[in-house]
Amino acid sequence: MRKILCVLMLMSAITSCKIVHSVIELNRTRAKVYKYSLNGKEIRFIPMHHLGKKGFYEDVKKEVSLHKSQGYRLYYELISTDFKADSLQKDTIRRKVRKLKGFSGNYKENAGGPFFSKYIQQPSYKELGSTPEDIRADVDYLQLVKEWEKTNGAIVLDSLDYAAPFSHKYSKVPFYTKRQYNSIFIQYRNEQLINLLKSGSDQKILILYGAGHKSDFRKRLKRSNRTQ
């Protein structure tokens, strides 16, 4: 019961990526590979989470190596912090994204407590086997904020948002609703991913993306296949 309560507390504290679905997800040691298709292209999808067992990430690395040996190109989730803007706008956008996330630093740093000591932060994609020819299949900070504000209105920064240095711990309750989260963090990014898959020339694709994206991603794939 205590373990379940700890996981629920973590979910509440860092809901922006829905990184923990259950104790089972946290303790998974094998990667699950889902098989899809898109207009004749072979799609493989491995659900990821930002905290987990070392063995899980070791198995992901093995799957990446195996699929690459079979001619698959890796497409991975990573919202880019690199975007074109002047220094003032960059600072503002970074603070708005931090406000959306509700915390600073990585997920391991924000989990805290002895229960989470046996889990590690997701390794970098390079550590998981990514190479320069692979594709970062995601939006950047500027795109994310623009889409959010177009849909939900301006993200208003308060005195704490401006005063807190990026190097300091920052923790606030996310102010968005579940519907807003799903619309931008899941559906919008999934649509960008689908568009990239459709427009690219790769015929064999391995995707590493958050587990929370899988259900909506599968629906969008089916819809795209029906409309071709």
LUMKEVO-954025 format. One line per field, with one value per atom (N, C-alpha, C): residue number from 0; atom name; x, y, z. Coordinates in steps of 0.001 Angstrom, whole numbers, plus 500000, padded with zeros to 6 digits. Layout:
REM LUMKEVO-954025
pos NUM,... .
site CA,... .
east X,... .
north Y,... .
up Z,... .
***
This chain:
REM LUMKEVO-954025
pos 0,0,0,1,1,1,2,2,2,3,3,3,4,4,4,5,5,5,6,6,6,7,7,7,8,8,8,9,9,9,10,10,10,11,11,11,12,12,12,13,13,13,14,14,14,15,15,15,16,16,16,17,17,17,18,18,18,19,19,19,20,20,20,21,21,21,22,22,22,23,23,23,24,24,24,25,25,25,26,26,26,27,27,27,28,28,28,29,29,29,30,30,30,31,31,31,32,32,32,33,33,33,34,34,34,35,35,35,36,36,36,37,37,37,38,38,38,39,39,39,40,40,40,41,41,41,42,42,42,43,43,43,44,44,44,45,45,45,46,46,46,47,47,47,48,48,48,49,49,49,50,50,50,51,51,51,52,52,52,53,53,53,54,54,54,55,55,55,56,56,56,57,57,57,58,58,58,59,59,59,60,60,60,61,61,61,62,62,62,63,63,63,64,64,64,65,65,65,66,66,66,67,67,67,68,68,68,69,69,69,70,70,70,71,71,71,72,72,72,73,73,73,74,74,74,75,75,75,76,76,76,77,77,77,78,78,78,79,79,79,80,80,80,81,81,81,82,82,82,83,83,83,84,84,84,85,85,85,86,86,86,87,87,87,88,88,88,89,89,89,90,90,90,91,91,91,92,92,92,93,93,93,94,94,94,95,95,95,96,96,96,97,97,97,98,98,98,99,99,99,100,100,100,101,101,101,102,102,102,103,103,103,104,104,104,105,105,105,106,106,106,107,107,107,108,108,108,109,109,109,110,110,110,111,111,111,112,112,112,113,113,113,114,114,114,115,115,115,116,116,116,117,117,117,118,118,118,119,119,119,120,120,120,121,121,121,122,122,122,123,123,123,124,124,124,125,125,125,126,126,126,127,127,127,128,128,128,129,129,129,130,130,130,131,131,131,132,132,132,133,133,133,134,134,134,135,135,135,136,136,136,137,137,137,138,138,138,139,139,139,140,140,140,141,141,141,142,142,142,143,143,143,144,144,144,145,145,145,146,146,146,147,147,147,148,148,148,149,149,149,150,150,150,151,151,151,152,152,152,153,153,153,154,154,154,155,155,155,156,156,156,157,157,157,158,158,158,159,159,159,160,160,160,161,161,161,162,162,162,163,163,163,164,164,164,165,165,165,166,166,166,167,167,167,168,168,168,169,169,169,170,170,170,171,171,171,172,172,172,173,173,173,174,174,174,175,175,175,176,176,176,177,177,177,178,178,178,179,179,179,180,180,180,181,181,181,182,182,182,183,183,183,184,184,184,185,185,185,186,186,186,187,187,187,188,188,188,189,189,189,190,190,190,191,191,191,192,192,192,193,193,193,194,194,194,195,195,195,196,196,196,197,197,197,198,198,198,199,199,199,200,200,200,201,201,201,202,202,202,203,203,203,204,204,204,205,205,205,206,206,206,207,207,207,208,208,208,209,209,209,210,210,210,211,211,211,212,212,212,213,213,213,214,214,214,215,215,215,216,216,216,217,217,217,218,218,218,219,219,219,220,220,220,221,221,221,222,222,222,223,223,223,224,224,224,225,225,225,226,226,226,227,227,227 .
site N,CA,C,N,CA,C,N,CA,C,N,CA,C,N,CA,C,N,CA,C,N,CA,C,N,CA,C,N,CA,C,N,CA,C,N,CA,C,N,CA,C,N,CA,C,N,CA,C,N,CA,C,N,CA,C,N,CA,C,N,CA,C,N,CA,C,N,CA,C,N,CA,C,N,CA,C,N,CA,C,N,CA,C,N,CA,C,N,CA,C,N,CA,C,N,CA,C,N,CA,C,N,CA,C,N,CA,C,N,CA,C,N,CA,C,N,CA,C,N,CA,C,N,CA,C,N,CA,C,N,CA,C,N,CA,C,N,CA,C,N,CA,C,N,CA,C,N,CA,C,N,CA,C,N,CA,C,N,CA,C,N,CA,C,N,CA,C,N,CA,C,N,CA,C,N,CA,C,N,CA,C,N,CA,C,N,CA,C,N,CA,C,N,CA,C,N,CA,C,N,CA,C,N,CA,C,N,CA,C,N,CA,C,N,CA,C,N,CA,C,N,CA,C,N,CA,C,N,CA,C,N,CA,C,N,CA,C,N,CA,C,N,CA,C,N,CA,C,N,CA,C,N,CA,C,N,CA,C,N,CA,C,N,CA,C,N,CA,C,N,CA,C,N,CA,C,N,CA,C,N,CA,C,N,CA,C,N,CA,C,N,CA,C,N,CA,C,N,CA,C,N,CA,C,N,CA,C,N,CA,C,N,CA,C,N,CA,C,N,CA,C,N,CA,C,N,CA,C,N,CA,C,N,CA,C,N,CA,C,N,CA,C,N,CA,C,N,CA,C,N,CA,C,N,CA,C,N,CA,C,N,CA,C,N,CA,C,N,CA,C,N,CA,C,N,CA,C,N,CA,C,N,CA,C,N,CA,C,N,CA,C,N,CA,C,N,CA,C,N,CA,C,N,CA,C,N,CA,C,N,CA,C,N,CA,C,N,CA,C,N,CA,C,N,CA,C,N,CA,C,N,CA,C,N,CA,C,N,CA,C,N,CA,C,N,CA,C,N,CA,C,N,CA,C,N,CA,C,N,CA,C,N,CA,C,N,CA,C,N,CA,C,N,CA,C,N,CA,C,N,CA,C,N,CA,C,N,CA,C,N,CA,C,N,CA,C,N,CA,C,N,CA,C,N,CA,C,N,CA,C,N,CA,C,N,CA,C,N,CA,C,N,CA,C,N,CA,C,N,CA,C,N,CA,C,N,CA,C,N,CA,C,N,CA,C,N,CA,C,N,CA,C,N,CA,C,N,CA,C,N,CA,C,N,CA,C,N,CA,C,N,CA,C,N,CA,C,N,CA,C,N,CA,C,N,CA,C,N,CA,C,N,CA,C,N,CA,C,N,CA,C,N,CA,C,N,CA,C,N,CA,C,N,CA,C,N,CA,C,N,CA,C,N,CA,C,N,CA,C,N,CA,C,N,CA,C,N,CA,C,N,CA,C,N,CA,C,N,CA,C,N,CA,C,N,CA,C,N,CA,C,N,CA,C,N,CA,C,N,CA,C,N,CA,C,N,CA,C,N,CA,C,N,CA,C,N,CA,C,N,CA,C,N,CA,C,N,CA,C,N,CA,C,N,CA,C,N,CA,C,N,CA,C,N,CA,C,N,CA,C,N,CA,C,N,CA,C,N,CA,C,N,CA,C,N,CA,C,N,CA,C,N,CA,C,N,CA,C,N,CA,C,N,CA,C,N,CA,C,N,CA,C,N,CA,C,N,CA,C,N,CA,C,N,CA,C,N,CA,C,N,CA,C,N,CA,C,N,CA,C,N,CA,C,N,CA,C .
east 500831,500000,500869,501953,502847,503489,503870,504476,503501,502253,501242,501041,501026,500846,502000,503215,504387,504286,503853,503720,502662,501539,500475,500965,501775,502311,503235,504035,504930,504137,503079,502247,501658,501254,500678,501724,502959,504019,504562,504580,505159,504251,503058,502080,502375,503279,503469,503902,504504,504868,504173,503330,502633,503602,504743,505830,505568,504688,504462,502996,502706,501326,500988,501958,501705,503032,502969,504170,504707,503834,504254,505149,504758,505567,506943,506978,508251,509179,508603,509415,509615,509180,509353,510833,511250,512650,512821,511715,511781,511022,511579,510926,509861,508692,507630,507652,507661,507714,506360,505697,504394,504597,503880,504034,502850,503140,502122,502577,501713,502089,501466,502067,501554,501844,500804,500949,502075,502134,503141,504444,504622,505847,505732,506832,506869,507216,506303,506491,506606,507636,507799,507833,507108,506941,507299,508259,508617,508191,507209,506782,507891,508188,509254,508679,509495,509155,510451,510366,511559,512239,511582,512189,511929,512901,512677,513859,513750,514823,515949,517160,518316,518154,517595,517417,516493,515492,514571,515327,516137,516854,517925,518491,519440,518737,517486,516731,516321,515978,515680,516890,518070,519299,519498,519206,519324,518349,517118,516121,516525,517085,517544,518630,519598,520683,520149,519219,518644,517904,517056,516266,517146,518180,519093,519793,520121,520769,519826,518518,517507,517051,517739,517452,516475,516147,515226,515986,515318,515859,515116,515866,515296,514694,513449,512772,512484,512892,512754,512111,511537,510860,511867,511856,512690,512308,511598,511252,512536,512851,514129,514119,515218,515402,516056,516375,517058,516045,515874,514941,515415,514955,515385,514568,515250,514614,515721,515393,516393,516519,517521,517830,516685,515991,514884,513725,513401,512307,512661,513916,514341,514167,514545,514408,512933,512073,510640,510043,510410,509876,510320,511572,512069,511309,510991,510258,508811,508230,506867,506811,507810,507839,508028,508888,509085,507782,507024,505744,504778,504786,503928,504309,505596,506063,505756,505907,505654,506865,508015,509229,510445,511608,512871,513719,514772,515618,515009,515637,515119,514156,513589,512547,513105,514301,514924,515122,515577,515799,514494,513396,512116,511358,511761,511060,511353,512647,513036,512507,512950,512458,513137,513210,513905,513255,511922,511253,511808,512188,512631,514133,514850,516308,516738,515872,516237,515965,515415,515128,516112,516326,517258,516541,517151,516665,516896,515969,516145,517466,518322,519587,519330,520353,520233,520008,519468,519235,520544,521583,522903,523338,523092,523431,522572,521384,520482,520740,521698,522068,521777,521322,521046,522343,522299,523436,522969,523897,523515,522494,522423,521460,520037,519859,518518,517760,516456,515578,514984,515205,514472,513091,512107,510765,509841,510098,509331,509376,508620,508576,509678,509814,510741,509952,510656,510007,509103,509590,508821,507530,507606,506412,505408,505904,505021,504266,504995,504367,503387,503757,502852,501551,501653,500457,499605,500267,499534,498756,499436,498807,497750,497922,496901,495621,495763,494615,494033,494910,494475,494667,495235,495501,496924,497310,498679,499052,500292,500856,501416,500784,501177,502188,503368,504405,504219,504427,504312,505702,505728,507002,507946,507410,508253,508853,508052,508542,509728,509665,510743,511940,511669,512749,513568,512950,513650,514666,515962,516980,516763,517193,517024,517874,518908,519791,519240,518155,517580,516364,516071,514907,513638,512745,511492,510401,509395,508321,507000,506088,504760,503750,502537,501481,501119,501166,500776,499358,499177,497901,496938,497313,496454,495523,494478,493555,494044,493463,493816,493535,492434,492084,493116,493548,494567,495878,496240,497472,497413,496333,496203,496217,495589,495504,496868,497723,499010,500155,500315,501469,501359,500150,499965,499505,498307,497704,498465,498831,499559,500897,501645,502957,502820,501801,501578,501265,500486,500152,501409,502301,503567,504391,504379,505097,504531,503209,502564,502901,502845,503166,504599,505498,506898,507058,506352,506409,505864,504798,504153,505013,505674,506427,507826,508354,509709,509787,510999,511217,511531,511738,512082,510921,511240,510225,510192,511248,511323,511735,510838,511021,510796,511733,511606,511401,510316,509975,510157,510884,510976,510209,509058,508210,507529,507133,506503,505296,505136,504026,502673,502583,501330,500894,501794,501483,500898,501067,500797,499346,498407,497004,496562,496852,496468,497250,498511,499330,498726,498306,497697,496418,495597,494361,494667,495675,496027,496600,497339,497849,496697,495734,494580,493825,493641,492931,493695,495023,495827,495799,495794,495748,494394,493319,491989,491790,492490,492245,493170,494047,494940,494271 .
north 498799,500000,501256,501231,502370,502631,501554,501722,502380,501932,502498,503975,504318,505700,506567,506035,506780,507077,506068,506256,507306,507262,508241,509652,509772,511081,511591,510697,511099,511520,510786,511132,512517,512831,514143,515237,514927,515941,516222,515198,515394,514804,515331,514825,515244,516193,516740,515710,514630,513596,512275,512217,510983,509810,510001,509043,507729,507741,506509,506130,504994,504534,503587,502872,501911,501397,500688,500036,499035,498418,497444,498109,499304,500021,500346,500819,501153,499942,498782,497580,496734,497232,496488,496342,495140,494905,494496,494309,493960,494998,495346,496291,495575,496189,495637,496334,495556,496112,495887,496965,496890,497079,496282,496302,496996,498004,498736,498884,499487,499801,501141,501809,503087,503177,503002,503082,502187,500978,500013,500083,501103,501220,500357,499725,498900,499785,499862,500695,499805,500031,499363,500435,500212,501220,500604,501208,500775,501863,501579,502569,502807,504079,504443,505115,505182,505987,506571,507752,508499,508004,507156,506476,504990,504164,502728,501929,500625,499720,499738,499560,499537,498455,497313,496210,496555,497391,497805,498567,499527,500331,499518,498539,497642,496829,496432,495678,496576,497836,498784,498930,499044,499175,497969,496776,495565,495601,496047,496133,497161,498265,499277,498692,498008,497398,496344,495505,494457,495060,496047,496642,497412,498056,498742,497746,496582,495552,495023,495240,494804,495932,497062,498150,499199,499196,500193,501472,502607,503872,504256,504786,505162,506564,506679,507964,508068,509176,509237,510536,510443,511567,512437,513727,514657,516078,516769,518157,518976,519630,520324,521664,521963,523262,524252,523794,524621,525143,526445,527045,528463,529006,530326,531425,532281,533408,534274,535527,536363,535924,536436,535963,536198,537339,537633,536668,536402,535479,534068,533674,532348,532179,533199,533139,532999,533775,533730,532371,531839,530542,529445,529475,528466,528527,529735,529884,529411,529632,529175,527646,527022,525558,525004,525621,525183,525288,526345,526515,525404,525053,523973,522643,522379,521130,521077,522211,522263,521945,521730,521435,521687,521764,521887,520663,520489,519311,518082,516928,515703,514979,513891,513181,512468,511968,511291,512268,513483,514494,514886,514861,515279,514147,512901,511778,511741,511672,511704,510510,510388,509337,508007,507184,505898,504911,505006,504070,504145,505336,505533,505358,505022,504899,503753,502748,501601,501844,503003,503329,504360,504354,505303,506194,507339,508232,507578,507763,507216,507697,506792,507201,508037,508731,509504,508548,509081,508225,507740,508535,508082,506846,506839,505679,504472,504722,503635,503153,503785,503301,504239,505453,506410,506895,507133,507659,508899,509707,510976,510867,509735,509609,509332,509109,508876,510196,510111,511273,511649,512903,513434,513812,513003,513146,513844,515131,515852,517337,518102,519552,520189,521513,522222,523088,523732,524549,525610,526289,527376,526866,525766,525168,524773,524193,523738,524902,525963,527123,527803,527947,528572,527791,526475,525652,525747,525738,525846,527159,528258,529566,529789,529198,529279,528593,527509,526710,527176,527543,527786,529208,530080,531433,531580,532814,533117,532449,531981,531468,532671,533047,534246,533868,534458,534194,535090,534518,535312,535630,536271,536713,535544,534400,533238,532704,532675,532196,533030,534340,535219,535171,535037,535138,533859,532708,531433,531160,531075,530748,529330,529090,527759,526718,527171,526247,525844,526507,526218,525304,524621,523743,524580,524124,524824,523777,523971,522987,523691,523566,524158,523145,523249,522368,522792,521874,522233,522810,523852,524553,524125,523156,522745,521612,521433,520328,519097,517952,516727,516858,517510,517696,518568,519643,520508,519757,518971,518177,517230,516472,515507,516178,517339,518051,518478,518979,519531,518538,517986,517129,515762,515298,513994,514135,514654,514660,515522,516723,517619,517017,516514,515940,514644,513848,512635,512970,514030,514430,514865,515561,515947,514707,513726,512481,511743,511629,510948,511656,512968,513729,513475,513372,513100,511700,510737,509366,509306,510039,510023,510705,511796,512571,512026,511234,510713,509523,509200,508096,506769,506787,505556,504568,503318,502268,501369,501413,500593,501516,501688,502713,502131,502405,502036,503318,503386,504581,504348,505254,505271,506498,506279,507387,507005,508000,507773,506861,506024,505060,505758,506975,507702,508115,508023,508410,507259,506028,504866,504762,504928,504742,505733,507005,508013,507837,507452,507208,506095,505018,503892,504329,505129,505623,506482,507323,508204,507420,506363,505498,504853,504322,503679,504672,505886,506920,507288,507401,507750,506653,505405,504290,504235,504611,504573,505674,506816,507955,507992,507006,506968,506300 .
up 500000,500000,500000,500786,500849,499494,498766,497448,496484,496517,495627,495940,497239,497647,497163,497223,496751,495265,494505,493061,492750,493464,493246,493567,494605,494966,493876,493301,492223,491006,490690,489551,489722,490945,491225,491095,491499,491502,490118,489241,487913,486849,486784,485825,484407,484171,482841,481821,482225,481269,481562,482608,482976,483015,483700,483580,484307,485264,486010,485915,485318,485217,486362,486873,487933,488452,489549,490072,489059,488294,487278,486249,485801,484815,485380,486609,487234,487315,487537,487749,486496,485366,484119,483789,483423,483067,481610,480894,479469,478660,477519,476629,475798,475654,474822,473477,472410,471057,470387,470016,469345,467847,467066,465613,464953,464148,463406,461956,461161,459779,459413,458440,457955,456463,455676,454218,453699,454241,453814,454585,455409,456202,457457,457835,459033,460231,461179,462367,463596,464386,465669,466760,467855,468905,470249,470948,472306,473287,474167,475169,476196,476435,477361,478600,479668,480833,481377,481994,482354,483622,484371,485509,485349,485708,485600,486093,485903,486307,485264,485740,484851,483787,484189,483252,482102,482360,481294,480216,480620,479643,478920,479610,478949,477863,478132,477140,475965,476252,475182,474263,474864,474083,473169,473671,472863,471685,471950,470883,469829,470262,469309,468418,469030,468262,467287,467752,466914,465725,465983,464905,463922,464411,463505,462581,463113,462284,461218,461409,460455,459527,459610,458687,459172,460464,461010,461374,461170,461647,462924,463880,465167,465114,465570,465763,467262,467880,469328,469812,471000,471668,472402,472107,472868,472470,473344,473072,473123,472024,471905,472625,473309,473942,472991,471780,470786,469762,469705,468756,468435,467303,466862,467547,468280,468964,469552,469878,470540,471993,472683,474032,475012,474884,475793,475573,474308,474017,474456,474251,474680,476181,476932,478387,478771,478130,478438,478091,476924,476501,477461,477868,478805,480131,480600,481861,481700,480539,480306,480254,479638,479599,481008,481781,483163,483949,483708,484394,483979,482698,482219,482864,482933,483534,485017,485684,487117,487969,487331,488094,487215,487841,487118,487407,486628,486822,486186,486420,485817,486761,486276,487027,488254,488151,489290,490437,490121,491145,491828,491093,491660,492335,492068,492699,494196,494529,495936,496723,497964,498849,498610,499650,499559,498584,498382,497480,496078,495632,494255,494072,495140,495052,494137,493942,493106,491630,491296,489903,489386,488092,487506,486501,486236,485201,483840,482915,481573,480992,480511,479892,478636,478192,476960,475787,474709,473545,472947,473077,472613,473383,474694,475521,475161,474611,474226,472801,472124,470798,469649,469943,468875,468245,466947,466196,465426,464890,464250,463128,462450,461353,461832,463126,463661,463783,464042,463956,465316,465719,466878,466364,466684,466109,467087,467326,468342,468030,468797,468646,469481,469382,470253,471240,472158,473191,472588,471552,470953,470331,469603,468999,470069,471158,472234,472859,473173,473815,472867,471585,470615,470487,470423,470284,471557,472708,473965,474020,473711,473832,472764,471606,470557,471010,471755,472182,473514,474451,475827,476329,475519,475976,476503,476770,477177,478500,478569,479815,480566,481646,482392,483468,483398,484385,485598,486788,488008,488562,489719,490291,490574,491019,491279,489984,488923,487635,487158,487361,486922,487866,489155,490145,490271,490074,490300,489194,489524,488519,487984,486772,486191,486918,487589,488311,489675,490117,491439,491317,492393,492419,492297,491457,491200,491183,492005,492061,492323,491358,491488,490964,491442,490957,489530,488550,487180,487155,486355,486392,485298,484494,483386,483793,482997,483207,482448,482743,482043,480550,480212,478800,478093,478741,478151,477963,478967,478875,477681,477572,476497,475130,475037,473762,473247,474128,473702,473849,475045,475296,474613,474374,473741,472286,472081,470750,469746,470127,469226,468819,469777,469470,468671,468973,468186,466736,466523,465163,464404,465087,464461,464117,465000,464761,463552,463485,462356,461045,461040,459824,459374,460332,460013,459423,459980,459458,458034,457776,456460,455398,455783,454799,454545,455475,455338,454396,453983,453042,453722,455045,455751,455707,455396,455301,456527,457328,458541,459689,460659,461682,463076,463968,465381,466180,466936,467693,469193,469841,471303,471768,472403,472833,474138,474901,476192,476114,477121,477143,477055,477584,477555,476154,475191,473814,473000,473456,472622,472163,473046,472689,471610,471812,470824,469529,469631,468444,467591,468239,467515,466802,467453,466832,465615,465712,464599,463428,463734,462665,461901,462626,461991,461122,461638,460890,459618,459724,458559,457511,457943,457000,456273,456970,456357,455321,455520,454648,453435,453329,452164,450956 .
***
